Amino acid sequence: SMGALDGKLYLCSYPGARLSIYDPKKPLRFGNQKDDNPRDLGPLGGEQDRPRAMIAGPYGRVYIGSYPDYGLLGGAISVYDLKKDEKRVYRHIVKNQSIASLAYIEKLDLIAAGSSVRGGSGTRAIEKGAKLILWDPKEEKKIFEMIPVQEAKTILSLAATIDGKLYGITNNEKVFVFDLEKREIRKVFDLEFKEPREISLQLGPDGKLYGLSKEAIFSIDPTDDHVFLFAKPPVPIDSGMAILGRKIYFGSGANLFEFEIPLNPPTKPTE
């Protein structure tokens, strides 16, 4: 997982959920000393192994959602405090589940986290459904928890709209809309695309949400929840995503692809 803060890139990597910091203005010199770049800041700790999601920014800290080590249950939200050069791990923030997705809701100064019933490699899930939680980054504690979609095992992606609604996509190809003020599910509907990708839903420059599945680039209009297929890429989408201006970036194998959001959206999908 990656996140940008103050001109630097933070990376958290498998195995061992090791955190690194990279300054693109400086030459490459791998190591763990102060002047190395990327500089290895060491493992998060707390028996965490596979980082899945990252938010960089609120209170000058980096927040990481992760899965635990082999044979273990209990993922975590971890915090790296830049000023103190300190890591804090909040394991079992969702009991016996891992943290698969994160989103910052600036309007309410809260972090939303989506869980997965899965644990470390070699484990079997003992919980029934993936959960949505709200987490206070100032106090660093959970303040709300619920199961948003029955039968969902993982909340793959989360994204907040400008007006304060939270959208999530689950592994069973559902979209849920969460009212952050009332703290209740407003709607659940079918995504209509197979194999949505992890951490692949973001707010675009036009106020719509953009997402990725294995064979589709799509948008969700929060005014009416209409899902629109923009394009079917010539290759399977394996990973994503980043939005820079009107351009969406995703990965297929070892290749990086770019898709430009049209100024005048088409009335039918492009091939």
N, C-alpha and C positions, 0 to 999 in steps of 0.2 A: 504494500500500500504506500501511497505517496501523498504529500501535501506541501503546498508552497506557503512560506511565511517570511516576510521581511526580505524578499529577494533571495531566499535560500530554499533548497528542496530537502524535505525530510523524507527518508525512506525507511520502511520497516520490512524486514525480510525473513523468510523461512530459510533454514531452520533456526530455532531459538528465539524468534521474534526479536531480531537484532535491529536496533535503531541507528541510523546514520544521518549525517548532515552534509549536504553538498552545496558549495558556493560556485555557481557557474562563472563567476568573474575571476576565479583563481585556477591555476594549473592543476592537473590531476596528480595526486600523490596519495595513494591509498595507505591508510594506517589508523592508529588510534591516538596519535599525539595531537596537541593543540593546533598545529599548523598543517596537519594532514587534510586531504580533500579528495574524496569524501572521508570524513572522520567517523570512525566507528565509535558509537557511544555505548556499545554493549547491549546485552539482552534486556528485555523488559523485566524479566523475572516472573515470579508468581506461577511458574510452570506453564507459561504461555509459549506457543510454538509457531502458529500460522496466523500472521496478521492479515485481516481482510479489508478493513476500512480505516480511513484516517480523516480527521478534520484538523486543520491548522488555523489558529487565529484567536478564538475567544480567550480573553485574559492573558494573551501572549503565551498560550500553551498549545501543545499538540496532543490530540486525543486519538486513541487507537483501539479498534475493536478486534478481538482475536479469538482463535480456537486454542485449546490447551494441547499439551504434549501427548505423545502416544500413550494409549491406554487410560487416558484421564477424561473426566467430564468437568465442565466448569470453565467456560471462557471468561473474558474480562473486558472491561473498559480500563485502559491504562492512560495515564497522564504524564507527559514530560513537561516539566516546569523549566523553561529556559533560564529564568532569572536565578533559580536555585540550583540549576543543573541536577534536578532530582526527578526520579521516576516513581510514580505511585500506581499500584495495581489494585483494581477493585474486581476481584474474582467472584464468580457466582453471583454477579449482579442480577442475572436471571438464573435461578437455581438449576443446576445440571445442564445448562444450555450455553452456547457460544454466541458471541456478538458478530453478526455478519454484515451489518450496514449501519451507517450513521448519517445524520443530517443536522445542521445547525439552523434553528429557527430564530433568526435575529430579532424579529418583532417581539418575541416573548423571552429572549435570552435563555433558551433551553436547547438541549441536545436530544434528538430522538434517536433511538437505537432499535434495530430489528435483530431478533435472535434467530438461531438455528437450533433444532433439537439435537443436532449432531455434536459429537465431541471429538476428541483426538482420534487418530487412526487406530483401528482395532477395537473401538468401542461400539456399543449398541445404545441407541437412544432409549431413555426411560421416561421422558416427558412426552406428552401427546401433541402439543401444538406450539408453533413459533409465536413469540410474544413481541409486542411493541411496548417500549418503555419511554418515559420522559425522564431526563437526567439533568439536574441543576449543575452547570459547570462552575458556578461561583462557590456553592457549598460542596460540590463533588459528592452528590448523593442522588439516589433514585427517588422520584416523587410520584410516579404513576406506572401502572403495568396492566396490560390486558392482552387477550388473544384476539387479533383483528379479523382473521379469516380461519374458519374451521377447516381442518384437514391440511392446512399449510404447514410444512416442516421447516421452511426457511424463508425469511423476509430478505429477498435478494438486494433490493434497492429502496432508498427513501429519498424524497425531495420535497422541499417546501415551496409553496407559491408566494407571490408578492403579497396577496391578501391574507396569508396566514393559514392556508389549508395544507395538510400533509398528505402526500400520495406515497403509496408503497406498492411494490410488485413482489409477488410470492412465487415460490417454485412450482406451484400448481397453476400458474398462468392466470392469476387473478390480480386485479387492481383494487386497492381499497383507498377510500378517501376519509381522512380523519379530521374532525373538527377540533382544532386545538383549544378554542375557547370553551366549548362545551365538554371536551374530552370524551367524544363518542364517535363511533363510526357512522358516517353519513351515507356511504354507498359502497357496495362491492359489485364489480362487474368483470366480465371476461376480457382479457387482454387481446385474444384472438390471434396471437403469434406464439409459435412454439419456441421453447427453450430460451426464455429471457435471460440476459447475461447479468452477472453480478456487478453491483456498483455501476449500473448503466442507466441511470435516470437522473437528468439534471434540468434545471431551469434555463431556458434559452433567452436570447436577447429580446424576444418579442413577447415574453410573459408566458409562453407555452412551455410544456415539459417535453423533453426529447429523450428517447430511449432506444435501446438496442436489444434485439433478439438474435438468434443464430442466423436468420435469413432476412432480417428486416431492420430498417431505420424508420422509426415511427414518432409521432407526436401525440400528446394528449392536451386538448384545449380545456383548461380549468373552468371556463365559462359554461360549458355544457357537457364536459367529459367525453367529447367526441375523440375517438382514436383514429388517426389517419396514417396510412402507410405511405411514407415518402419514397422509399426506394428499396429494391431488392439487390443488394450488392452482388458482384460477380463471384465473390468468395464467401465462405462461411465466416461470420463474425465470432471471434474467439474471446475477445476482451475489449474493454473500454472503460470509461470514456472520458474525453476531455472536450470542452467547448471553449473555443477562443474566438470571440466576435461571433461571426455567423458560420464558423467552421467547426464541424464535429470530427473528432479523431477516434479511430478504433483500430484494434489489432486483429490480424488474421495470420496465424502461425507467427513467423518472425518478421512479418511485414506490417508497416504502418500505413493506414489509409486515411484519406481526407474526404469529407463530404460537406458541400456548402449548402446551407439553408437558403432556399430561394427567397428573394424579396417578395415575389408574387407566387405564393404556393400553387402548385398544379392542382387541378380538380380530379386527377386520377394519378395513381402511383407511377413512378418512373422505374424502368427496368435496369 
